[in-house]
Amino acid sequence: MILLALQLLFAPVAASIAGVALWALYRHERMEDGQLVRTFVFFAVMVGMALYAAISSDSVRRRIDPQFRMISEIDAHPLYDTFQRLSPDEAKLLEELLTKEMSRGATLSEAMLRARAWLTAAGNHRIGFTDQTTRLNWGRVAVDSLKELRSRDTLLCQQMISGQKVDTQSLPQAFTEKNTAAFHSALIAVYEAADKGMRHELPREQAADFNATALEFRSIKAGLEREFGADIASFISSRERQDWPAAEERLCSARIAQLEAMLTRPKATAALLIDSALR
């Protein structure tokens, strides 16, 4: 709105400034009409160019155009830049999520936190194409994130792991700046590695033995049953996520215990287990 008003006033303002400059410089001189017009037009053009350059500059537009300011902030974020380079369609969806929240008064940091569940799902969807080290790092960040959620809001933690609709308004208070930075860094690494993986540019790694991995999975599930009960162990171990019928703080602890147990296994096995659990 402000930018539109400035554009409408552009010609009158330029003419007014040119007129004042002409009067200030030549008020004691007598000029012919032709020379006066030419001098006025010269000043008007110069003032107009200066005003246009000022109005068009990014620094001014960020001050007077809220939409441009939001887009500029989003464009400068490393995570969005990664999406833009490697997954333009998802970048468009992320931009829509962020601008929607920012138009409601949220800062970019708050908007990113409110998009955390969506970003987590996007990362989980891609880890199958990454190398083992990237998968394990993603798994560790997942554990740290669930621990932070558990310490602040057990129900929100349950929503994140069970596929329930997440209260995004609560997410900005759920994670520390350190965790957020680690999450963004890990997600960027996931997208970078997945892009190379889909183009078959990752170095070859020793593959995990599927039978041995299945035995490890059953062993971890048995440990969950002993500590948390058969129902919770089955729910946590299932790939088909459904809403848990009631608030249950042990769900979050069980999920953390599961992922931590997976991360203790040999590298190749742990990477395959994390992939299976999160994707």
N, C-alpha and C positions, 0 to 999 in steps of 0.2 A: 504493500500500500504506500509506504513512504517512498520507495523507488519510483512507483508510478507517478506520484505527486511531483517528484523532482524532475521526471522526464517531461511532464506537462508544463512545468515552470521553466524549463531549460532555456527556451528562446527569450522570454521576457527578462529573466535574470541576467542572461548574457548581454542583452541590449541595455539594460539598466546600468550594469557595471561599465560597459563600454562608454555609455553616455557620461557617467560620472568621471571616468578617466579622461575623456576628451575635454570636458569642462575644466578639470583640474590642471591639465597640461597646457591648454590653449586659451584660457579665459581672458588673457590679456592681449590676444592677437586677433586680428580681423582676417577671416578666411572666406574665400569664394565658396559658393554653394557646392560646386563640384568637388573641390578639394575637401570640404567638410564631410560630404557624403562618403568619399573614398576613405578618409581617415576613420570615420565612424565604422564603416564596414570592416576595415582592417582590425580595429580594436575588437569589434564584435566577434570576428572570426577567431582571433587569438584567445579571447576570453572563453569563447565557446569550446575551443579545443582543450583549454586548460580545465574547464568544468567537466567536459566529457571524460578526460583522463582521470580526474579525481573521482567522479561518480562510478567509473568503470573499474577502478582499482579494487583488488580483493580486500584490502584493509577497510575501505569505506563500505563496500557491499556487505561485509561481515557485520558492520555496525548497524546498517539500515535495513538489511534484508534478512529476516529470521530464517527463511527457507534456505537461502544461500549459506548462511552461517552453519546451519545444521549439516548440510551436504558437505561443506568444507571440512568440518570436524570429523565427519564419518570417513571421508576420503583419506584423511591423514592418519587414520587408525591402522596400525600394522596388520591387525587381524582382517579388517575389511579389505585392505589392499591385497592380502593373500587370496581371499575369496574372489576378488575381482579378477585376479590373474589366472586362477586355476579353476574357478567354477562360477562364471558370470551369472548363471541362472540363480544359484544360491546367494550370490552377492546381491542380486536384485531383491530377493526375499528378505535378506538380512537388512538391507537399507529400508525396506518398508516397515519392518519391525522397529527399527531404531528411530526412524522419523516419526512414527506413530507415538512412541513413548516420549520423545523429545518435544513434540508439539503439545504434549500435556504438561510440560514443565520439567521433565526429567533431564538431568545432565547426560552426556554421552556415557559416562561411567555407569550411571544408574540404569540407562537403557541397555547397555551391554549385560549388566547383571540380570535384568529382567528377561533377557533373551538367553539366559544360561541354559535352560532346559532344552531349547531348540538347538543351541550350539553343541551341547553334549550329544544329542541324538545325531547331529551331523557328523561329529567326530567318530562316534561309535559305528556309524554306517560305513566309514572309510577305512577303519583299522585293518580290515582283512587284506588290503592291498599294500600295507606298510611292512617294513622290516621288523625284526623281533625287538630290537632295542627301542624303537619308537612305540611299539605296542606296550612294552613293559613300562615305559615312562608314562604313557597314557593311563595305564592301570594304576600306577602309584599316585598320579594326580587325582584319579577317581576316588581312591581310598582316602586321601587327605581331604578331599572335598566333602565326602560323606561324613567324615569325622567332625568337620566344622559344622555341617548341618545338624548332626546329632547333638552337638553341644549347645546349639541355639534353638532348634525347633525339630523335635523328633517327628512330628507329623509331616513337616515339609520334607524331611529325609525320606520318610515312607513314600510320599508322593513321587519323589524323584526316582525311586527304585522299582516302584510297582506299576508305573504306567498311568497313574491317576493324573488328572488335570492339576497342574502345579499353580499355586498362588504366586504369580510372578511379582506382585507388589511386595511380597515378603522377602524376595531373593536379595535385594540390595543390602539388607541388614544381615544376611546369612553368611557371607564370605568376606574374609579379610582381603586387604589389598595384595598381600603377599600371595595368597592362594589364587586370586584373580589373575595376577601376573603370570604365575606358574601355569594356570589353565590355558591362558591365551598362547603362551609360548609352546605348550604341548600340542595345542590344536593346530597351530601354524606348522609345527613339525609333522603332524599327522597328514595335513594336506600336501605338504611338500613331498613327503615320502610316498604317499598314495599316488601322487601324480607320476612320480618316477616308476612306481610299481606297475601302474596301468600301462606305462610305456616300456615295460620290461628293462628298466635301466638300473634296478637295484642289484647289488652284488649277491651272488648265490650264497645261501646259508644252509647249514645242516638242518634238515627237516626233522620235526619231532616224529616219534613213533606213535601212530594213532592208537594202537592197542595199549601201549604203556600210558599214554595220555588219558585214555578212557578209564584205566585202572586208578590213576591219580584222581580223576574227577569223582569216581565212586568213593574213594577213600576220604576225600574232602567232604562229600555229602554225608558220609557216615559220621564224621566228626561233628558236623552241624546238627545231625539228629541227636547225638548224645548231649550236646550243649543246649540246643534250642527247641528240640522236639521234632517229630517227623513232619508235621504239617508245615512248619516254617521252613525246614530244610528242603522239602519238596517245592514249596513256592519259590524260594530263592534259586533253586537249581533248575527250575523250568524255564525254557526259552519262550513259552507262551505267557506273557505278562497279563494278569488280571487284577482288578481292584481287590485288595484285601478287605474283608467285610467290616473291620473295625480298626480303630487306632491301635497299633501294636508297636511299642518302642523296640521290641526285640528284633523286628524285621531289619531295622537299620544296622544293629549290631551284628546280626547274622550275615548280612551282605558284606559288611566290612571284614568280618572273620573269613568269609569265603574268598574274597579277593586277596587278602593278605596271605592266606594259605597257598593260593595259586602262585603268588609272586615268589614264594620260597622254593618252588620247584626249579629244576634245571632250566636254563634259558629257553631253549626251543620248546620244551613242554609248557613252561609258564606262559610263553607268548601265545601258544595255541589255546591254552585254557582261558586266558584273558580275552582273547578274540571270541571264543565261544560264549563266555559269560556276558560280555558287554554288547556284542553285535546282534 
